[in-house]
Amino acid sequence: MIYLDHAATSPLRKEALECMRPFLESNFGNPSGHYEIGKIAQLAVDQARLTVATCLGARPQEILFTSGGTESINSALLGIGQAMHRAGSGNHIITTAIEHHAGLHASLWLEELGYTVTYLDCDSSGKVNMDALKKALRPDTILVSIMLANNEVGSIQPIAEISELLKTSSIKHGHRILLHTDAVQAPEWLSVNTKHLGVDALSLSAHKFGGPKGVGILFLKRGTPFRPLLVGGGQEMQKRAGTENVAGIVGTATALEIANRGASERSKRIGELRNRLREGIEQKINGSYTNSQAVDTLPNILNVSFEEIESDELVARLDEKGIATSTGSACSNALWEPSHVLLAMGVPIRRASSSIRFSLGDDTTLQDIEHVLKVLSEEIQLARLKRTDA
Ligand SMILES: Cc1ncc(COP(=O)(O)O)c(C=O)c1O
């Protein structure tokens, strides 16, 4: 199989698996236990927290382990939103129309609770307009949540610049306006240093960077008002109750360290393969439209629409030939809905429903790309012929 769906999930790194193994096989201790195996488990979680904090330019006390990207994002929006509101700072939140559903649905939940949410549109390159953000800021704005990199088209948002704008606005409005970013797609490709980004909260998901599924990271800057979403035991510094997933946490830290260390070399190498894929498609396949921009975009994502093609049919055809890709659509209630991201970018509905996403990974090779280009152009030709015959 040629796997080009790394934005959906990535293979577990063998180094991560190796350091998880003892906690899956023999050391089953609960980190809260006051005996040998409990203490070893606690030590492993502490060490993992330190590793993650170092990768994020943070303090260990600012790192919470969660059950995944979704929980981290839900917790950031609901936890910070509710704590800021309780402190009397306001109830207005700004986000974007292109967030992952984990963010969009948390925002809808906040609206149901009586908060006001502004959803910023983006331009045709998938970037948020800074003037629109400036205009949306109000005296009662408490939180801005904007993703660092989009999972469907790869567009990168200017988070450090947004942070500077919010600092000025916070002074003007006399209270803090906090900044959260969904950085789930970033670690293998970009720096996720929270100091350089200037964020108060940042969400990650381990399985997107070679870690295990079901583990997330939430960075919460010291002093950030936060109301826990999960309550019960006092784990994670009273901010996220529940017995720790020790093996998962240990594997997450190892995977993040590797992802972080190699990000710039990997970005260059994989970016070149992605560019070859883009050029090959443009040269070989008539009626193709690239929805991912060449600049300010993750180096591993390429979203393309093909005229007279249904994306689910093409994904199925490629799957039959051993190539895993994904549609730019979300399947809900058995209906294929065009991607909310492409629609927000102004892509016409017809073109949005003929889009597919290729997302490359550390293990993708030039031979893979050349093979995909060959199969892709053959399958598109066949699909178009079938359509003409019908
Ligand atoms: C940008 C982005 N945010 C959040 C998530 C949710 O992460 P998880 O599946 O780990 O809950 C994803 C997963 O696709 C994502 O791509």
Ligand as a Chemical Component Dictionary entry (heavy atoms), coordinates in Angstrom:
data_LIG
# 
_chem_comp.id                   LIG 
_chem_comp.type                 NON-POLYMER 
_chem_comp.pdbx_formal_charge   0 
_chem_comp.three_letter_code    LIG 
# 
loop_
_chem_comp_atom.comp_id 
_chem_comp_atom.atom_id 
_chem_comp_atom.alt_atom_id 
_chem_comp_atom.type_symbol 
_chem_comp_atom.charge 
_chem_comp_atom.model_Cartn_x 
_chem_comp_atom.model_Cartn_y 
_chem_comp_atom.model_Cartn_z 
_chem_comp_atom.pdbx_ordinal 
LIG C1 C1 C 0 -6.681 19.931 12.706 1  
LIG C2 C2 C 0 -7.254 18.837 13.550 2  
LIG N1 N1 N 0 -7.749 19.127 14.767 3  
LIG C3 C3 C 0 -8.263 18.173 15.570 4  
LIG C4 C4 C 0 -8.312 16.863 15.199 5  
LIG C5 C5 C 0 -8.896 15.822 16.135 6  
LIG O1 O1 O 0 -7.879 15.017 16.660 7  
LIG P1 P1 P 0 -8.246 13.573 17.313 8  
LIG O2 O2 O 0 -8.744 12.728 16.209 9  
LIG O3 O3 O 0 -6.972 13.093 17.891 10 
LIG O4 O4 O 0 -9.259 13.797 18.364 11 
LIG C6 C6 C 0 -7.839 16.502 13.925 12 
LIG C7 C7 C 0 -7.949 15.102 13.438 13 
LIG O5 O5 O 0 -8.200 14.877 12.270 14 
LIG C8 C8 C 0 -7.279 17.505 13.091 15 
LIG O6 O6 O 0 -6.794 17.220 11.883 16 
# 
loop_
_chem_comp_bond.comp_id 
_chem_comp_bond.atom_id_1 
_chem_comp_bond.atom_id_2 
_chem_comp_bond.value_order 
_chem_comp_bond.pdbx_ordinal 
LIG C1 C2 SING 1  
LIG C2 N1 SING 2  
LIG C2 C8 DOUB 3  
LIG N1 C3 DOUB 4  
LIG C3 C4 SING 5  
LIG C4 C5 SING 6  
LIG C4 C6 DOUB 7  
LIG C5 O1 SING 8  
LIG O1 P1 SING 9  
LIG P1 O2 DOUB 10 
LIG P1 O3 SING 11 
LIG P1 O4 SING 12 
LIG C6 C7 SING 13 
LIG C6 C8 SING 14 
LIG C7 O5 DOUB 15 
LIG C8 O6 SING 16 
# 
